[in-house]
Amino acid sequence: MNDRHFSNFHIAGLTYYDAIDVFDELTVGKPLILKAERENPYDANAIAIYYKETKLGYIPAAQNELLSKFFRLGYSDIFEAKISQKDEDAHPEKQIRVVVRIKENK
């Protein structure tokens, strides 16, 4: 078995950014982009989540420390993030679930 799972979580701050503009496009399996925000005044480990050019929110602060360490050391390209669950009827902070996996070394 090839277990590449690294982390999974709901997107934090979904209602504060532009997810509403692309919500219909956000379907299970869609790739997402993770970007470290080292200058974030609220969280030095902040990692923002984007769909194409649209900022959706963040990895929750309680779950971003280890991934942030990899990003600081230059290993951001070994991870892939995708939408793993979407529930339009859930509370906004629970509508989109993301899985982060380690890419296969080919």
N, C-alpha and C positions, 0 to 999 in steps of 0.2 A: 504494500500500500504506500502511496506517495502522498503523505499529508503535508500540504503546503499552507495550511491555515495559520495565520498569525494573530488576527484579531477580528472582532465583529462588534458592532455598536449601532445605535441610532444616531443620526446627525444632530448635533447640538446647535441650537440657534437657528433652526430652519426657518422660523417665521420672521427673523430679522434681516434676512438677505433676499436674494432674488429667485428663490425656488419656484415661486408662483408663476414666474414668466416661462418656465420650462417644465412645469409639473407634468403635463401630459406626455412629454418625451421621456420622463424618468420611469423606465420599466426595468423589471428584473433582468439582470445580466448586462445592463449598460455600464461601460467603463467610466470611471471617475478619475479625476486628477487630484493628487495630494500635494500641497505646497506648504512648506514650513514658513512660519511668520515669526522669525527670530526677534523682530522689533515690536511684537505685539505687547502693548503696555499692561495687559491683564494676565497674560500667561506666556512665559518665556519658552514653553514647550508647544505653543499653539501650532496646529497643522490644519490649514483650511482645506475644504473639500469643494472641488469645482466639477461642474458638468460642462464640458467644452470651455467656454469663456465665462460662464455664469457661476458666481459663488453661491454655494448652497448653505454653508455653515462650517462647522468644525468637528473634528474628532473630540469627544467629550474629554475634559481636562483630567478626569480620573483614569483615563485610558491612553493618554498620549505620550507619557514620559519615555517609555522604552523606544517607541517608534521615532520620537523626536531625536533621541540619541543616535540612532542609525542615520537619520537625515543629517545631523550635524557632522557626522564622520564621513559623509559623502556617499552613503549607500541607499539613497532614495530610489535609485533606478532598479533595485532588486524587488520592489513591491508592486503589486497591482491591486487596485481597488475597484469593486463592482457593486452595483445595487443587488442586494440579496433578497429584499422583501419590500413591498409597498402596500400600505394599508390606508386608503384615502379616508376611511371613517375613523381612524385612530386620532388621538390627541396630536396636534401638529408636531410636537417633539418626538413622536413615536411613529410617524408616517413612513419614513424611509430608513431602512436598515442597510448597513454596508458591511461587506466582508473584505478584509485585507489579507492577501495571500502572498507568499514568497514566489517569485517567478521561477520557473524551471530553468536550470542551467543547461543550455543546449550547446 
